[in-house]
Amino acid sequence: MYTMFSDTIAAISTPHGKGGVAVIRISGENAFEIAEKFIFPKSKKSFAEIKANSVFLADVKNAEGKLLDESLITIFRAPRSYTGENVVEISCHGGVLLTQNILSAAFSSGAVQAGPGEFTRRAFSAGKLSLTEAESVIGMIDAKTNAALTLAQRGISGKLRKKTEKIYGDITAVIGNIYAIIDFPDEDLERMTRDDMEAAMDSIIAELTALKSSYRTGHAVCEGIPTVICGKPNTGKSTILNLLAENERAIVTDIAGTTRDVISETVVCGSALLRLSDTAGIHETADIVEKMGVDRSRKEIENSELILAVFDTSRPFDQEDEEVLALIREAEENGKTVIAVLNKSDKEKCFGEEKLAGFDTLTLSAKTEDRKILSDKIESKFISGDIENSNEEILTNARQYASVCECLASVVSAKYALDIYGDDIAGTELERAASAIAEMDGREVSVDVVDHIFHKFCVGK
């Protein structure tokens, strides 16, 4: 069997700590030879005699022949394994010291320590997984919501890979037709007409546009939305943070200026994940510490994607509110999503919503109301459709989004070039498009990109 990896690797694949069972995985061309040096089947059979994909009981011993554990051993023969290589998995008792001693026995027998994500990287290199499927593996491990888990499971099933393979095939079909026209102009070949090529590119553009649009949902579910809570002092910003976090994350008092620094929290709003920051009240102050907090508040607004601008409707609209209004108006003009939260609805209202005309508003009392009213409002801004029951392909990270955007731009350029500049330029643009979509799934991807993806994995996966 050919492999680009020369070492046989080993690692503990279950979380560090005490447990009923731990799993140690060994993978590589010499996995069986290494395992036979410290794993001794109760049946007395050699590893060569044991059927693939079978489980057997064995004694696991250290280099001195001391019994470490009685363990269940599973063997997988290449290429029918997760990594595409020979694999041995040791299911032992889950003691911290015990598992480390068994792993040390594997190292003493010739295995080397696996790097972060190296098992899955070997699976990718062996063609067992596409790059998007590999990213979905870590998506399943890191999922914080059922929606994120659903998208990861859908990715592992190959739905996004199949979609990109179809787009790649459609692009290369048009490329082949263009170059046939250029290279064999006098041959009586069956080929697409100019209208056929334009129609094919229109179809590709529509599919890529739908994929591009899906990233807003995928990003909100899997990566999380950088969100800032802002407003003038004492509007209830920290109360809203506590409402969303469902605990007393921030100190709440009637004294203005309680929050002087940025308080960060990750919270779930339905299917969306918020990377939430509560900020100091925006106002003019001579206090150096308060001023630093206000400056940080402005910076958080610049770096956010969602702004929850909180206004206290029980107090008259004043110059400080006006300053906040100017900040969020500028933010919205720069493409950020703004929700104006009209807080303290349990008190008598002193200014009306006309001050916030043009903004999406939500009236509530953060002290008395259920968080669902705010959670639903936020979710509606970012989540499109029913994730659990939809079969639509959804992009889940920035790398995938960048590839689709590059591919889409090149196909649009190719269609324009076909009308204006001719076949040569159109063919070149379509080659760029094919390369971009191929990079998304790993057909044409740099080693640096692959390294970056797999270093996000834990050791043992």
N, C-alpha and C positions, 0 to 999 in steps of 0.2 A: 504494500500500500504506500502510495506517495503522500507525504505530508510536508508542509513548509516548516513544521515545528519538529525539531530534533529531540528535544527533551521530553521525558515523561514527567508529568506534573502531578502534584497531590496537594490537597487542601481540605480543611474542615468546611463542609457546605451548609451546616446548620448554625444558628446563632450561638455566639459565645455565651457560656453560662451552664448552670445545672439543668438537666432535663431527663425525661425518661429514655430518650433515644437521641443519639447524635449520628451524623452521616459524614464519613470521610470518603472523598472521591479521588481516584487515581485514573489518569488518562494519558494515553500515548502508545506508541508502537510497542514499547517494552513493558506495558502495564502488567501483563500476566507473569512474565519472568520475575519482575520485581515483587509482585504480590506473593508468589510462591516461596520467597525467601523468609517471609514472616507470617503468612497465613497458611494454616494446615487444616484442610477439610476433614471433618469427622469420618467421612466415607473412605478416606485414604486415597481418593482419586486425584490424579494430577489435573491441573487446570485445562490441559488439552482434552481430557476425557469428559469434562463437564459441559453440558449443553449451554449454548448461549441463551441469554435472557432467562436464566434460572437462578434460584436462590438456594443456598445451602448453609449449613451450620459449620463453623470452623473455630479452631483455637487461634488466637492472635498472640504472637510472642515477640519479645524484644530481641535484640542482637545476641543477648546472653542465653536465650532460650527460656526466659521467664515468662510464664503465662500472664498476659495482660487482660484478656477478656475472652469470653465465648461470644462470638458475633455472628450475625447473619450476613452473608456475602452474596452480592449480585454481580454477575459478569455479563458484559455486552461485547460482542465481537464486531470489529469494524467491517463494513461501514454502518452497521445497524446499531448506532448508539447516539446519544445526544451530541457528542463532539465529532462523530464520524470516525473516531479512533477506537482502539481497544480500551474498555473502561471497566474498572473494578470499583464497586461501592461497598463500603463497610458500614453496616448498621450496628453500632455498639451502644453500650450503656452511656448515658449522657453526662458523665462527670467531666469537669473542666480539666483536671489533671490526667484522667484516663484518656480522653480524646487527644490531648497533646502528646501523651506517651505513644499512642498508636500512630499518630502522624510522624513522630520522630522515628519510629520503626520503619515507616515507609521511606523516609529520607535516608536512613542508614542502609536501606536495601537498594538505593539508586535513584529514587524519585527526587525531584526538586520542587521547591515552593512555587505554587501557582501564583501568577500576578492577578490584580483586580480584573474580574470579568474574563479571565483567560479561557475558561471552559467554553463560555458562550462565544468568545472570539474564534476559537477553534471550530465551533459549530458553523459560524459564519464563513470561515475560510474553506470549510469542507462542502459548502453549498447546502447545509442543512437549514440555514436561516438566511433570509435577506436582511439588509441593514435595518429596515423598518420593523421587521419581526424581532430582531435583536433588541431594538429600542423598546419594543413592547414588553420584553421580558423584564427589563428594569422598571418599566411602567407598572407592571403587576406588583413588583416588590415594593415600590414606593407609593402605591395608590393610597390616598387618604379619603376617598369617597367612592361610593358604589359606581358613580358615573365614570370616574377615572379607571376603575377596575374593568368596567364594561368596555371602554375604549381600548385598553391594553389587551384584553382578551380578543377583541375584534382584530387588533393588529397582529397578534400571534397567529390567528387563523389564516392570515395571508390576504385579507380583503383589500387592504391598501396596496400590497405588492401586486395583486392581480390587476388592479386599476392602473397602476403605473406601467405595468407590462403591456397592457392594451394600448395606452397612450404612446408608449415607445414604439410599439409595432405599427401604429397608425402613422406616426411621424416618419419612420424609416420607409414605409410603403410609398409615401409621397416623394421622399428623397430618391428612392430607386427609380421612380417614374421620371423625375426631373433629369437625372443623369443619363437615363436611357435616351431621352429626347436629345440631350447635348451630344452624347457619344455616338448614337446611331440614328441620325436624323433621317436617313433615307431608307431605313429598314422598316418593313411592314410589321411592326410589333404591336401587340395588344397593349394599349396604354391608356392612362387617364386623360380626359380632355382638360382644357384649362378650367372649365366650369367644375369638373369633377375634383380637381385639386383644390380649388377655392372652397368647395363644399366640404371637403375632407378637413381642411384647415379650420373652417368655421366650427365644425364639430369638435375638433381638438381644443380650440379656444374655449368653447362652452364648457367642456369637461374640466379644463384647467382652471377656469374662472370659478366654477363650483367648488373645486378643491381649495383654491385660494381663500374663498369666503368661509370655508369650514374652519379655518385656523382660529378665528375669533372664539368659536366654541371650544375647540381643542385646547387652546392656550388657557382659557378661563378654567377649564376642568383640570388639566394636567400640570401646567406650569404655575398657575395662580396669577391673579390680577394685582399689580401694585396699586394699592388704594390708600388715599389719605383722607383723614377727617380734619376739616379746617373750619375756621370761623373766628369771630372776635371772642374775647374772653367770656367765660361763664355762659355760653349758649347751650351747654349740655353735651359737648363733644366727648368727654370721658364717659359720660353715662351711655352714650351710643356705642362706644368701644366695649364697655362692659355688657351691654345688651347683645351685641353681636358675638362677643367671646363667651357669653353665658357664664361669666364669673366676674368677681371684683378685681379686674386686671388693673384698673387705674383708680387713684384716689379721687373721690367726688366730694366737693364742699360747695358752699355758697360763696366762698371767697374767690374773686376773680384772680386768674393767673396761677392756679394750683399746678397746672401742667407747665413745666418749664423746658422739658426736653422731649424728644420723640419717643413714644412708647410703641413698640412693635408687637404684633401678634398675628398668627395665622389662624383664620377661621373659615368655616364651611358655610356657604349660603346656598342651600339646595344642592345643585350640581356644581356650582362654582366655588373656587377656592380663592380667598382673599389674602393677600400679603398686606396686612392692615397696619397703618401708622396713625396714632393719635398725636396731634401736634399742639404746640403752645398757641394761645390765642393771638390773632394778628391785631396788633395795635401799636401806637407810638408809645415808647417808654424810655426813660432815662436810666433805668436799672440795667446794668451791663449784662447780668445773667439772663434777664428776661429778653433783652435785645438779641442775644445769641440764640435763644429759643425761637424767637420770631423769625430770624434769618433762616434757621433750619426748617421752619414751617414752609417758608417760601420755596426752599430747595426741594422739599418733599413734594410740593405741588408740581414743580417742574418735572420731577422724575416719575410721577404717578401716571397711571392709565385711567383710573376712576377717582373722581373727587366727590366726597360727600361733604357738601358745604352746608354747615349748620347755622340756622338763624333762630334767634329767640323771638317768637312772635308775641311774647308777653311784654316786650320792651319796644319803645319806638325805634324805627329804622334810623340809624345815625351815621356819622361819618365813618366809623369803623366798619359798619356793615357795607357802606359804599365802597370801601377799600377792598373788602373781600369780594364784593360783586365785580369789581374791575378785574381782580385776579382770575376769577373763574370764567369771566367772559373771554379773557385772553386765552385761557387754557382750552376752552371749548373751540375757539377759532383755530387752535393748533391741533385739533383732532382728538382731544381728550373727552371722555365721557363724564358729564357732570349731573349729579342729582342734588337739587337744593332741598335740604331737609328742614321743614318748618316745624321746629320743636316746641314743646311746652304747650301743646294744644289743650291741656287740661286747665290752662289759665286763660284769663280774658285776653283777647287778641288786641294788640296795639298797632299792628301794621298789616296790610293786606298783601295778597299774592301779586298784585299788580306791580309791585317793586321788582318782582322776579319774572316778568313777562318774557316768554321765549325760552325759559329754562324748564326742564322736567322737574316737577316738584312733588314732594311727599309730605303730607301733614301728619304728625304723630306726637305722642307724648312718650319719650324714651323711658320715663320712670314707670309708666303704668301699662304700656302696650306690649303685646307679644312681639318678639323679634321677627315673626313670619312676615309681617307687613313690609318690613324693610328688606328682609332676605329675598322675598318674592320679587320686589321691585328691582333689586340688583341683578338677580338671576335673569330676569326678562331682558335686561340690557345686553347680555353676553351669550346666553344659551339659546340656540336655535333648534326648535323641534324637540321631540321626545328621544333622548339619547338611548334610554333602555330598550325601546322598541323600534328604533330606526335602524335601517341597514345602510345608511349613507356612509361613505368613506370620509373620515375626518383626520386632518393633519393635527398632530399633537405636540410638535416642537418647532423651534425656530429654524433648525437645519432643514427640515422638510419644507417649511414655508418658503425659505429662500430658494430652494431648488425649483419649486413650482413657479414662483415669481419669475425666475430667470428663464425657465422654459416657456412660460406664457409670453413674456416680452419678445423672445426670439421668434415664436410662431407668428405673433402679430407683425413683427418686422418682415418675416418671410412672405406673408400674404401681401403686404404693401409692396415689397420688392418685386413680387411676381407681376404686379400691374405696372410698376414704374421702371424698374431697372433690368428685369429679365430673369431668366432661369438660374444663371450662375450665382447671383447674390442670394436669391431665394433658397437655393440649395445649401449655401454656406450658413445662412441663418437657421435653417432646419437642422443642420448638423450640430449647431450650438444648442438647439432645443433638445435634441436627442441626448446629447452629452449631459445636459443639466438634469433631465429626468432619470437618466441612468445613474448619475451620482447619488440621487436620492435613495435608490435601493441598493447601492453598493456595486453596481456593474462597472462603474468608472469612478472610483473614489480614491482620494489620496490616503497614504498611510497615516498622515497627521490627523485627518478627520476620524479614521477608524480608531486610532489611539485615544483621541479625545472622548469618543463615545464609550469605549470599553473601560476607561479608567474611572467612569462614574459608577461602575459595578462594585459590589463587595468582593473580597477574596472568597473563592469557593463557588462562585456562580459562573 
